[in-house]
Amino acid sequence: MVKKHLNNSIYYKEITDRISKLSADSQGKWGKMDVCQMLTHCDLVLQVALQKIELPSINIIFKTIGIVTKVEMYVFNNGIPRNMPTFQKLIVNFECDFDESKANLLKTLGKFREACTNKKLPDSHRLFGNMAEKDWTFLEYKHLDHHLKQFNV
């Protein structure tokens, strides 16, 4: 099974094309977020990799679960489970502008790609522990794929 990474131009284009297919009327199949909130949430998650948002420290039990989850997702190429909890800073439960949120996500995605090219991604994540470029690009692909499937694209 192919492991898709955002530093591969084919999979990067796949994700940007899928984001472009979303409209303000796109309906989710699960979860509490509307499409605009989902776009904003995905933007915030990418900003963690760009070191624009710092996540709080977590206890060793959650960190261990995060590290095991990262390894399991990579080994088995699994997706992210539905309705999985997230950091409070990444929860979007407010109204937002669809066009602005979509444009911001695509812009941040471009900055993420640039950070990959320039080897500027951090070497750790609060939940997933040590992170190499392949971890960031794989997990960010999986996260975006999860939410785009949520909205049928």
C-alpha positions as CSV (number, residue, x, y, z in Angstrom):
1,M,0.0,0.0,0.0
2,V,1.3,3.4,-0.9
3,K,2.2,5.8,1.9
4,K,1.3,9.3,0.7
5,H,3.3,12.3,1.9
6,L,2.8,16.0,1.3
7,N,6.4,16.5,0.1
8,N,5.5,14.4,-3.0
9,S,4.2,16.8,-5.6
10,I,1.6,14.3,-6.8
11,Y,0.0,13.9,-3.4
12,Y,0.4,17.6,-2.6
13,K,-1.6,18.4,-5.8
14,E,-4.2,15.8,-4.9
15,I,-4.8,17.5,-1.6
16,T,-4.9,21.0,-3.0
17,D,-7.3,19.8,-5.8
18,R,-9.6,18.2,-3.2
19,I,-9.6,21.4,-1.0
20,S,-10.5,23.4,-4.2
21,K,-13.5,21.2,-4.7
22,L,-15.1,22.2,-1.4
23,S,-17.8,24.8,-1.3
24,A,-19.5,26.7,1.5
25,D,-22.4,24.2,1.1
26,S,-20.3,21.1,1.5
27,Q,-21.8,18.8,4.2
28,G,-19.9,16.7,6.6
29,K,-20.6,13.0,7.1
30,W,-19.6,13.1,10.8
31,G,-18.4,15.4,13.5
32,K,-19.5,18.8,14.8
33,M,-17.5,21.1,12.5
34,D,-19.0,22.7,9.4
35,V,-16.8,23.0,6.3
36,C,-15.4,26.4,7.2
37,Q,-14.5,25.3,10.7
38,M,-12.8,22.2,9.3
39,L,-10.7,24.3,6.9
40,T,-9.7,26.6,9.8
41,H,-8.9,23.6,12.0
42,C,-6.7,22.0,9.3
43,D,-4.9,25.4,8.9
44,L,-4.2,25.5,12.7
45,V,-2.8,22.0,12.7
46,L,-0.4,22.9,9.8
47,Q,0.6,26.0,11.8
48,V,1.9,23.7,14.6
49,A,4.4,22.2,12.1
50,L,5.3,25.7,11.1
51,Q,5.9,26.6,14.8
52,K,3.3,29.4,14.7
53,I,1.2,27.6,17.3
54,E,2.7,25.9,20.4
55,L,0.8,23.1,21.9
56,P,0.7,22.6,25.7
57,S,2.7,19.9,27.4
58,I,0.8,16.6,28.0
59,N,1.3,13.9,30.5
60,I,3.4,10.8,29.8
61,I,0.4,8.5,29.3
62,F,-1.1,10.6,26.5
63,K,2.3,11.1,24.9
64,T,2.9,7.3,25.0
65,I,-0.4,6.8,23.3
66,G,0.5,9.5,20.7
67,I,3.8,7.9,19.9
68,V,2.3,4.4,19.6
69,T,-0.5,5.8,17.4
70,K,2.1,7.5,15.1
71,V,4.0,4.3,14.7
72,E,0.9,2.2,14.1
73,M,-0.4,4.7,11.5
74,Y,2.9,4.5,9.6
75,V,3.3,0.7,9.8
76,F,-0.3,-0.1,8.9
77,N,-1.0,3.1,6.8
78,N,-4.2,3.6,8.8
79,G,-6.3,6.7,8.7
80,I,-7.3,8.9,11.7
81,P,-10.3,7.6,13.6
82,R,-13.5,9.6,13.5
83,N,-14.3,12.0,16.4
84,M,-10.8,11.7,17.8
85,P,-10.1,14.3,20.6
86,T,-7.7,17.1,19.8
87,F,-5.8,19.9,21.6
88,Q,-8.1,22.8,22.8
89,K,-6.0,25.3,20.8
90,L,-7.0,23.4,17.6
91,I,-10.7,23.2,18.2
92,V,-12.7,25.5,16.0
93,N,-16.2,26.1,17.3
94,F,-16.8,29.6,16.1
95,E,-18.2,31.1,12.9
96,C,-15.7,31.9,10.1
97,D,-15.6,33.0,6.5
98,F,-15.5,30.1,4.1
99,D,-13.5,31.9,1.3
100,E,-11.0,33.3,3.7
101,S,-10.6,30.0,5.5
102,K,-10.0,28.1,2.3
103,A,-7.5,30.7,1.0
104,N,-5.7,30.6,4.4
105,L,-5.4,26.8,4.4
106,L,-4.0,26.7,0.8
107,K,-1.5,29.5,1.8
108,T,-0.4,27.6,4.9
109,L,-0.1,24.4,3.0
110,G,2.2,26.2,0.6
111,K,4.3,27.4,3.6
112,F,4.4,23.9,4.9
113,R,5.7,22.6,1.6
114,E,8.3,25.4,1.6
115,A,9.3,24.4,5.2
116,C,9.8,20.8,3.9
117,T,12.0,22.0,1.0
118,N,14.1,24.2,3.4
119,K,14.3,21.5,6.1
120,K,12.6,23.8,8.6
121,L,10.2,21.4,10.3
122,P,10.5,20.9,14.0
123,D,12.1,17.7,15.3
124,S,9.3,16.9,17.8
125,H,5.6,17.2,18.4
126,R,3.9,17.3,21.9
127,L,1.7,14.3,21.2
128,F,3.8,12.3,18.6
129,G,7.2,12.7,20.1
130,N,10.3,12.8,17.8
131,M,9.4,13.8,14.3
132,A,11.4,13.4,11.1
133,E,10.2,15.1,7.8
134,K,8.6,11.8,6.7
135,D,6.6,11.8,9.9
136,W,5.3,15.4,9.4
137,T,4.5,15.0,5.7
138,F,2.8,11.6,6.3
139,L,0.8,12.6,9.3
140,E,-0.3,16.0,7.8
141,Y,-1.4,14.2,4.7
142,K,-3.4,11.7,6.8
143,H,-5.0,14.6,8.8
144,L,-6.0,16.5,5.7
145,D,-7.2,13.3,4.0
146,H,-9.3,12.5,7.0
147,H,-11.1,15.8,7.0
148,L,-11.5,16.0,3.2
149,K,-13.2,12.5,3.4
150,Q,-15.4,13.9,6.1
151,F,-16.7,16.4,3.5
152,N,-16.9,13.9,0.6
153,V,-13.9,15.1,-1.4
